[in-house]
Amino acid sequence: MRFLSEIIKKTVIDSQGKKIGKFKDFIASVSVTYPIVEAIIVRTSDKKDINIPWEDVDSINKVIKLKIKLEDIKEYKFKNRDIKLTEEVLDKQVVDLEGKKIKRINDLQFATTQGYYRLIGADISFKGILRRLGLEKIPKGLGIKLQEDNISWKDVDVLESNVSRLKLKVPEYKLKKLHPADIAEIVDQLSINDSITILNSLDEEIAADALEEISPERQVTLFTEMDTKRAADLLEEMSPDDAADLIGDLSAERGRELLDLMDPEEAKDVEHLLRYPEDTAGGIMTTEFAALSEELTAHQILNKFREIAEEVESIYYIYALSKTGDLSGVISLRELLLADPDEKLKNFMTKELITVDVMEKEHEVAKKIAKYNLIALPVVDSKNNLKGMVTIDDAIDIVLPTAWKKQVPRMFGR
Protein backbone atom coordinates (compact mmCIF):
# COMPACT_ATOMS: atom_id res chain seq x y z
CA MET A 1 0.00 0.00 0.00
CA ARG A 2 1.30 3.43 -0.92
CA PHE A 3 0.26 6.93 0.15
CA LEU A 4 0.21 9.99 -2.07
CA SER A 5 2.22 11.93 0.52
CA GLU A 6 5.11 9.47 0.03
CA ILE A 7 5.24 10.16 -3.71
CA ILE A 8 4.72 13.92 -3.94
CA LYS A 9 7.87 15.80 -5.07
CA LYS A 10 9.86 12.65 -5.81
CA THR A 11 12.44 13.14 -8.53
CA VAL A 12 11.47 11.77 -11.95
CA ILE A 13 14.16 10.43 -14.28
CA ASP A 14 13.97 8.94 -17.77
CA SER A 15 15.33 5.56 -18.89
CA GLN A 16 18.79 7.10 -19.34
CA GLY A 17 18.87 8.46 -15.80
CA LYS A 18 18.32 12.02 -16.98
CA LYS A 19 16.38 14.15 -14.50
CA ILE A 20 13.09 15.38 -15.93
CA GLY A 21 11.66 17.15 -12.87
CA LYS A 22 9.56 16.51 -9.75
CA PHE A 23 6.38 14.49 -9.37
CA LYS A 24 3.41 16.84 -9.03
CA ASP A 25 0.21 14.83 -9.36
CA PHE A 26 -1.60 11.68 -10.43
CA ILE A 27 -4.25 11.72 -13.13
CA ALA A 28 -6.84 9.03 -12.39
CA SER A 29 -10.02 7.89 -14.11
CA VAL A 30 -13.11 7.86 -11.89
CA SER A 31 -15.11 5.79 -14.37
CA VAL A 32 -14.59 2.73 -12.13
CA THR A 33 -15.25 2.15 -8.40
CA TYR A 34 -11.56 2.32 -7.50
CA PRO A 35 -9.99 4.89 -9.85
CA ILE A 36 -7.02 3.76 -11.94
CA VAL A 37 -4.01 6.04 -12.28
CA GLU A 38 -3.71 6.83 -15.99
CA ALA A 39 -0.79 9.27 -15.90
CA ILE A 40 1.59 11.28 -13.73
CA ILE A 41 2.12 15.01 -13.93
CA VAL A 42 5.74 16.11 -13.71
CA ARG A 43 6.83 19.69 -13.01
CA THR A 44 10.03 20.36 -14.96
CA SER A 45 12.88 22.61 -13.88
CA ASP A 46 11.58 25.35 -16.20
CA LYS A 47 8.19 25.24 -14.42
CA LYS A 48 6.31 23.39 -17.15
CA ASP A 49 3.99 20.44 -16.53
CA ILE A 50 4.22 17.21 -18.54
CA ASN A 51 1.48 14.57 -18.47
CA ILE A 52 3.30 11.23 -18.75
CA PRO A 53 1.18 8.10 -19.52
CA TRP A 54 1.28 5.43 -16.81
CA GLU A 55 2.48 2.90 -19.40
CA ASP A 56 5.75 4.85 -19.55
CA VAL A 57 6.36 4.61 -15.78
CA ASP A 58 8.82 1.86 -14.88
CA SER A 59 8.94 2.09 -11.07
CA ILE A 60 8.24 4.30 -8.06
CA ASN A 61 10.85 3.92 -5.34
CA LYS A 62 13.28 6.55 -4.05
CA VAL A 63 12.91 8.11 -7.48
CA ILE A 64 10.32 7.65 -10.18
CA LYS A 65 11.93 6.01 -13.19
CA LEU A 66 10.46 6.02 -16.68
CA LYS A 67 10.75 3.28 -19.32
CA ILE A 68 11.59 5.71 -22.12
CA LYS A 69 13.78 8.71 -22.87
CA LEU A 70 12.51 12.23 -22.31
CA GLU A 71 12.38 13.02 -26.05
CA ASP A 72 10.21 9.92 -26.73
CA ILE A 73 7.43 10.89 -24.35
CA LYS A 74 4.00 11.31 -25.96
CA GLU A 75 1.94 13.34 -23.54
CA TYR A 76 -1.24 11.90 -22.05
CA LYS A 77 -4.42 13.74 -23.07
CA PHE A 78 -6.83 14.55 -20.25
CA LYS A 79 -10.19 12.73 -20.58
CA ASN A 80 -13.70 13.63 -19.43
CA ARG A 81 -13.79 11.38 -16.34
CA ASP A 82 -10.21 12.09 -15.25
CA ILE A 83 -9.30 13.94 -12.06
CA LYS A 84 -6.07 15.33 -10.67
CA LEU A 85 -5.76 13.75 -7.25
CA THR A 86 -3.46 16.24 -5.51
CA GLU A 87 -5.15 19.29 -6.96
CA GLU A 88 -8.78 18.18 -6.88
CA VAL A 89 -9.05 15.66 -4.04
CA LEU A 90 -6.37 16.21 -1.41
CA ASP A 91 -7.50 18.59 1.36
CA LYS A 92 -11.09 18.51 0.14
CA GLN A 93 -13.94 17.77 2.55
CA VAL A 94 -16.23 14.78 2.99
CA VAL A 95 -19.11 14.08 5.36
CA ASP A 96 -18.45 11.72 8.28
CA LEU A 97 -21.97 10.47 9.05
CA GLU A 98 -20.99 8.64 12.22
CA GLY A 99 -19.47 11.72 13.83
CA LYS A 100 -21.88 14.07 12.02
CA LYS A 101 -18.88 16.18 11.10
CA ILE A 102 -17.06 17.36 8.02
CA LYS A 103 -13.66 15.74 7.64
CA ARG A 104 -10.75 16.77 5.44
CA ILE A 105 -8.94 14.31 3.19
CA ASN A 106 -5.37 14.45 4.49
CA ASP A 107 -3.87 11.71 2.33
CA LEU A 108 -4.79 9.15 -0.32
CA GLN A 109 -4.15 5.39 -0.29
CA PHE A 110 -3.19 3.32 -3.32
CA ALA A 111 -2.94 -0.40 -4.01
CA THR A 112 -0.91 -1.87 -6.86
CA THR A 113 -2.88 -4.29 -9.04
CA GLN A 114 -1.64 -5.77 -12.31
CA GLY A 115 0.99 -3.09 -12.64
CA TYR A 116 -1.42 -0.20 -12.05
CA TYR A 117 -2.01 2.07 -9.08
CA ARG A 118 -5.61 2.12 -7.88
CA LEU A 119 -7.01 4.71 -5.49
CA ILE A 120 -8.59 2.67 -2.68
CA GLY A 121 -9.12 5.07 0.20
CA ALA A 122 -9.01 8.54 1.74
CA ASP A 123 -7.08 9.08 4.98
CA ILE A 124 -8.91 11.60 7.21
CA SER A 125 -6.75 11.04 10.30
CA PHE A 126 -4.25 13.36 11.98
CA LYS A 127 -1.69 10.73 11.12
CA GLY A 128 -2.19 11.61 7.48
CA ILE A 129 -1.20 15.22 8.16
CA LEU A 130 1.95 14.16 10.04
CA ARG A 131 2.86 11.81 7.18
CA ARG A 132 2.70 14.69 4.72
CA LEU A 133 4.90 16.82 6.99
CA GLY A 134 7.41 13.98 7.42
CA LEU A 135 6.66 13.84 11.16
CA GLU A 136 4.91 10.47 11.32
CA LYS A 137 7.65 8.85 13.46
CA ILE A 138 7.66 11.54 16.17
CA PRO A 139 4.48 10.38 18.02
CA LYS A 140 5.84 6.82 18.09
CA GLY A 141 9.04 8.07 19.71
CA LEU A 142 6.95 9.75 22.40
CA GLY A 143 4.95 6.60 23.00
CA ILE A 144 1.83 8.07 21.38
CA LYS A 145 -0.26 5.76 19.23
CA LEU A 146 -2.18 7.50 16.48
CA GLN A 147 -5.41 5.94 15.25
CA GLU A 148 -6.06 5.13 11.62
CA ASP A 149 -9.14 6.78 10.13
CA ASN A 150 -9.75 5.87 6.53
CA ILE A 151 -12.71 6.01 4.18
CA SER A 152 -12.97 3.41 1.43
CA TRP A 153 -13.01 5.13 -1.94
CA LYS A 154 -16.12 3.17 -2.96
CA ASP A 155 -18.00 5.36 -0.46
CA VAL A 156 -16.75 8.60 -1.99
CA ASP A 157 -18.31 10.21 -5.01
CA VAL A 158 -18.03 13.48 -6.90
CA LEU A 159 -20.65 16.18 -6.44
CA GLU A 160 -22.55 16.77 -9.67
CA SER A 161 -20.04 17.24 -12.48
CA ASN A 162 -17.58 19.23 -10.43
CA VAL A 163 -14.91 16.72 -9.46
CA SER A 164 -13.11 19.16 -7.20
CA ARG A 165 -15.88 18.93 -4.61
CA LEU A 166 -16.41 15.59 -2.90
CA LYS A 167 -18.98 13.94 -0.71
CA LEU A 168 -19.70 10.46 0.54
CA LYS A 169 -22.11 8.38 -1.47
CA VAL A 170 -23.76 7.26 1.77
CA PRO A 171 -25.54 10.59 2.47
CA GLU A 172 -27.88 9.82 -0.44
CA TYR A 173 -29.51 7.07 1.60
CA LYS A 174 -28.31 7.70 5.17
CA LEU A 175 -28.04 11.44 5.58
CA LYS A 176 -31.82 11.80 5.52
CA LYS A 177 -32.05 9.49 8.54
CA LEU A 178 -30.18 11.98 10.71
CA HIS A 179 -32.02 14.45 12.92
CA PRO A 180 -32.58 17.78 11.10
CA ALA A 181 -30.37 19.52 13.69
CA ASP A 182 -27.51 17.12 12.83
CA ILE A 183 -27.99 17.73 9.12
CA ALA A 184 -27.98 21.47 9.82
CA GLU A 185 -24.71 21.15 11.75
CA ILE A 186 -23.11 19.34 8.81
CA VAL A 187 -24.42 21.90 6.31
CA ASP A 188 -23.08 24.74 8.50
CA GLN A 189 -19.55 23.36 8.11
CA LEU A 190 -19.63 23.23 4.31
CA SER A 191 -19.12 25.91 1.70
CA ILE A 192 -22.30 27.49 0.37
CA ASN A 193 -22.14 25.54 -2.91
CA ASP A 194 -21.58 22.23 -1.11
CA SER A 195 -24.33 23.06 1.42
CA ILE A 196 -26.78 23.61 -1.43
CA THR A 197 -25.70 20.35 -3.07
CA ILE A 198 -26.31 18.41 0.16
CA LEU A 199 -29.73 20.06 0.63
CA ASN A 200 -30.63 19.29 -2.99
CA SER A 201 -29.89 15.60 -2.37
CA LEU A 202 -32.59 15.46 0.33
CA ASP A 203 -36.32 15.39 -0.17
CA GLU A 204 -38.06 18.71 0.36
CA GLU A 205 -39.55 18.00 3.79
CA ILE A 206 -36.26 16.86 5.32
CA ALA A 207 -34.32 19.70 3.70
CA ALA A 208 -36.88 22.23 5.00
CA ASP A 209 -36.70 20.81 8.53
CA ALA A 210 -32.90 21.08 8.43
CA LEU A 211 -33.06 24.65 7.13
CA GLU A 212 -35.25 25.66 10.08
CA GLU A 213 -32.35 24.66 12.36
CA ILE A 214 -29.80 26.80 10.51
CA SER A 215 -28.95 30.33 11.64
CA PRO A 216 -30.91 33.15 9.93
CA GLU A 217 -27.72 34.61 8.43
CA ARG A 218 -26.80 31.28 6.83
CA GLN A 219 -30.38 30.79 5.60
CA VAL A 220 -30.29 34.11 3.80
CA THR A 221 -27.05 33.22 2.02
CA LEU A 222 -28.32 29.78 1.01
CA PHE A 223 -31.63 31.09 -0.32
CA THR A 224 -29.90 33.89 -2.18
CA GLU A 225 -27.62 31.44 -4.02
CA MET A 226 -30.02 28.50 -4.38
CA ASP A 227 -31.97 27.74 -7.54
CA THR A 228 -35.10 29.89 -7.37
CA LYS A 229 -37.63 27.07 -7.97
CA ARG A 230 -35.95 24.79 -5.42
CA ALA A 231 -35.86 27.63 -2.87
CA ALA A 232 -39.58 28.30 -3.37
CA ASP A 233 -40.39 24.59 -2.96
CA LEU A 234 -38.45 24.47 0.32
CA LEU A 235 -40.19 27.59 1.61
CA GLU A 236 -43.54 25.86 1.04
CA GLU A 237 -42.38 22.98 3.28
CA MET A 238 -41.17 25.26 6.07
CA SER A 239 -43.58 26.40 8.75
CA PRO A 240 -45.18 29.72 7.73
CA ASP A 241 -43.57 31.69 10.57
CA ASP A 242 -40.07 30.44 9.72
CA ALA A 243 -40.69 31.05 6.01
CA ALA A 244 -41.92 34.56 6.76
CA ASP A 245 -38.86 35.34 8.91
CA LEU A 246 -36.60 34.18 6.09
CA ILE A 247 -38.46 36.11 3.39
CA GLY A 248 -38.30 39.20 5.60
CA ASP A 249 -34.50 38.88 5.83
CA LEU A 250 -33.98 38.49 2.08
CA SER A 251 -33.78 41.40 -0.31
CA ALA A 252 -37.20 42.69 -1.36
CA GLU A 253 -36.56 41.59 -4.95
CA ARG A 254 -35.51 38.05 -3.99
CA GLY A 255 -38.36 37.71 -1.51
CA ARG A 256 -40.94 38.75 -4.11
CA GLU A 257 -39.42 36.38 -6.65
CA LEU A 258 -39.77 33.41 -4.29
CA LEU A 259 -43.28 34.32 -3.13
CA ASP A 260 -44.45 34.48 -6.76
CA LEU A 261 -43.23 30.90 -7.33
CA MET A 262 -44.78 29.46 -4.18
CA ASP A 263 -48.16 27.77 -4.04
CA PRO A 264 -50.70 30.64 -3.80
CA GLU A 265 -52.19 29.42 -0.51
CA GLU A 266 -48.75 28.94 1.08
CA ALA A 267 -47.61 32.33 -0.17
CA LYS A 268 -50.77 33.94 1.19
CA ASP A 269 -50.03 32.62 4.70
CA VAL A 270 -46.47 33.93 4.54
CA GLU A 271 -47.50 37.33 3.21
CA HIS A 272 -50.11 37.58 5.97
CA LEU A 273 -47.40 37.10 8.60
CA LEU A 274 -45.12 39.63 6.92
CA ARG A 275 -47.64 42.37 7.72
CA TYR A 276 -46.79 42.20 11.41
CA PRO A 277 -43.64 43.63 13.01
CA GLU A 278 -41.15 40.80 13.53
CA ASP A 279 -40.87 41.43 17.29
CA THR A 280 -44.61 40.98 17.95
CA ALA A 281 -46.84 37.95 18.50
CA GLY A 282 -48.04 38.32 14.91
CA GLY A 283 -44.46 38.33 13.66
CA ILE A 284 -43.51 35.08 15.42
CA MET A 285 -46.79 33.15 15.29
CA THR A 286 -47.57 30.28 12.94
CA THR A 287 -50.79 30.04 10.97
CA GLU A 288 -50.70 26.23 11.08
CA PHE A 289 -53.12 25.24 13.85
CA ALA A 290 -56.31 23.22 14.34
CA ALA A 291 -59.50 25.28 14.72
CA LEU A 292 -63.00 23.78 14.37
CA SER A 293 -66.58 24.75 15.04
CA GLU A 294 -67.75 24.40 18.63
CA GLU A 295 -70.94 22.82 17.26
CA LEU A 296 -69.13 19.66 16.10
CA THR A 297 -69.28 16.49 18.20
CA ALA A 298 -66.17 14.71 19.50
CA HIS A 299 -66.67 12.01 16.87
CA GLN A 300 -66.95 14.57 14.06
CA ILE A 301 -63.86 16.40 15.34
CA LEU A 302 -61.82 13.19 15.30
CA ASN A 303 -62.78 12.59 11.68
CA LYS A 304 -61.96 16.18 10.76
CA PHE A 305 -58.73 16.06 12.72
CA ARG A 306 -57.47 13.12 10.68
CA GLU A 307 -57.87 15.28 7.58
CA ILE A 308 -56.05 18.34 8.90
CA ALA A 309 -53.40 16.75 11.17
CA GLU A 310 -50.68 16.75 8.49
CA GLU A 311 -51.20 20.45 7.81
CA VAL A 312 -50.90 21.75 11.38
CA GLU A 313 -47.79 22.33 13.45
CA SER A 314 -49.28 21.42 16.83
CA ILE A 315 -51.39 18.35 17.47
CA TYR A 316 -51.77 19.07 21.18
CA TYR A 317 -54.51 21.72 21.12
CA ILE A 318 -57.70 22.15 19.10
CA TYR A 319 -59.24 25.61 19.19
CA ALA A 320 -63.02 26.07 19.15
CA LEU A 321 -64.70 28.71 17.01
CA SER A 322 -68.14 30.19 17.66
CA LYS A 323 -70.84 30.61 15.01
CA THR A 324 -69.48 34.12 14.36
CA GLY A 325 -65.97 32.75 13.89
CA ASP A 326 -64.30 34.15 17.01
CA LEU A 327 -62.24 32.07 19.47
CA SER A 328 -64.48 30.51 22.11
CA GLY A 329 -62.54 27.65 23.70
CA VAL A 330 -59.77 25.08 23.57
CA ILE A 331 -59.28 21.38 24.23
CA SER A 332 -56.24 19.14 24.33
CA LEU A 333 -55.99 16.02 22.21
CA ARG A 334 -56.23 13.96 25.41
CA GLU A 335 -59.52 15.65 26.33
CA LEU A 336 -60.88 14.93 22.88
CA LEU A 337 -60.02 11.24 23.11
CA LEU A 338 -61.72 10.94 26.51
CA ALA A 339 -64.88 12.83 25.51
CA ASP A 340 -68.25 11.24 24.77
CA PRO A 341 -68.28 10.77 20.96
CA ASP A 342 -71.73 12.40 20.69
CA GLU A 343 -70.93 15.38 22.94
CA LYS A 344 -70.57 18.74 21.24
CA LEU A 345 -67.26 20.57 21.59
CA LYS A 346 -68.90 23.59 23.26
CA ASN A 347 -70.01 21.37 26.14
CA PHE A 348 -66.58 20.02 27.17
CA MET A 349 -64.11 22.65 25.97
CA THR A 350 -62.17 24.98 28.28
CA LYS A 351 -63.73 28.42 28.00
CA GLU A 352 -61.33 30.32 30.28
CA LEU A 353 -58.76 31.07 27.62
CA ILE A 354 -55.29 32.53 27.94
CA THR A 355 -54.61 34.49 24.77
CA VAL A 356 -52.24 37.14 23.50
CA ASP A 357 -52.92 40.10 21.24
CA VAL A 358 -51.45 39.97 17.77
CA MET A 359 -49.41 43.14 18.43
CA GLU A 360 -48.07 42.03 21.85
CA LYS A 361 -44.27 42.23 22.09
CA GLU A 362 -42.52 38.89 21.66
CA HIS A 363 -40.81 38.90 25.06
CA GLU A 364 -44.16 39.41 26.78
CA VAL A 365 -45.51 36.47 24.78
CA ALA A 366 -42.61 34.29 25.94
CA LYS A 367 -43.22 35.32 29.56
CA LYS A 368 -46.88 34.36 29.33
CA ILE A 369 -46.06 30.94 27.86
CA ALA A 370 -43.61 30.33 30.70
CA LYS A 371 -45.94 31.68 33.41
CA TYR A 372 -48.85 29.42 32.48
CA ASN A 373 -46.78 26.38 31.41
CA LEU A 374 -48.30 26.37 27.94
CA ILE A 375 -47.21 24.35 24.95
CA ALA A 376 -48.85 26.88 22.64
CA LEU A 377 -50.57 30.23 23.03
CA PRO A 378 -53.40 31.42 20.72
CA VAL A 379 -52.96 34.82 19.08
CA VAL A 380 -56.06 36.97 18.56
CA ASP A 381 -56.91 40.41 17.21
CA SER A 382 -59.01 43.10 18.88
CA LYS A 383 -62.23 41.30 17.83
CA ASN A 384 -61.07 37.98 19.34
CA ASN A 385 -60.59 36.43 15.91
CA LEU A 386 -57.98 33.66 16.01
CA LYS A 387 -55.02 34.76 13.85
CA GLY A 388 -52.35 32.23 14.78
CA MET A 389 -50.48 30.41 17.50
CA VAL A 390 -47.12 30.89 19.21
CA THR A 391 -45.49 27.61 20.26
CA ILE A 392 -43.05 27.00 23.07
CA ASP A 393 -40.39 26.53 20.39
CA ASP A 394 -40.96 30.11 19.30
CA ALA A 395 -40.67 31.27 22.91
CA ILE A 396 -37.38 29.37 23.34
CA ASP A 397 -36.01 31.04 20.22
CA ILE A 398 -36.76 34.42 21.79
CA VAL A 399 -35.24 33.94 25.24
CA LEU A 400 -32.30 31.55 24.66
CA PRO A 401 -28.93 32.49 23.18
CA THR A 402 -28.39 31.09 19.69
CA ALA A 403 -25.72 28.61 20.86
CA TRP A 404 -28.18 27.02 23.31
CA LYS A 405 -31.15 26.63 21.01
CA LYS A 406 -30.00 23.42 19.37
CA GLN A 407 -29.50 21.82 22.78
CA VAL A 408 -33.19 22.13 23.60
CA PRO A 409 -35.47 19.35 22.27
CA ARG A 410 -37.98 20.55 19.72
CA MET A 411 -41.53 20.10 20.98
CA PHE A 412 -43.13 19.97 17.57
CA GLY A 413 -42.27 18.21 14.35
CA ARG A 414 -43.90 16.84 11.28
Helices and strands as residue ranges (DSSP letters): E 2-3, G 4-6, E 11-13, E 19-29, E 36-44, E 49-53, G 54-56, E 57-60, E 64-66, G 70-72, E 82-84, H 85-88, E 93-96, E 101-104, E 107-113, E 116-123, H 126-133, H 137-141, E 150-152, G 153-155, E 156-159, E 162-168, H 171-174, G 175-177, H 180-189, H 192-200, H 204-211, H 216-225, H 228-237, H 240-249, H 252-261, H 264-274, H 281-284, E 291-293, H 298-308, G 309-311, E 317-321, E 327-332, H 333-338, H 345-348, E 356-357, H 362-371, E 376-380, E 386-391, H 392-399, H 402-405
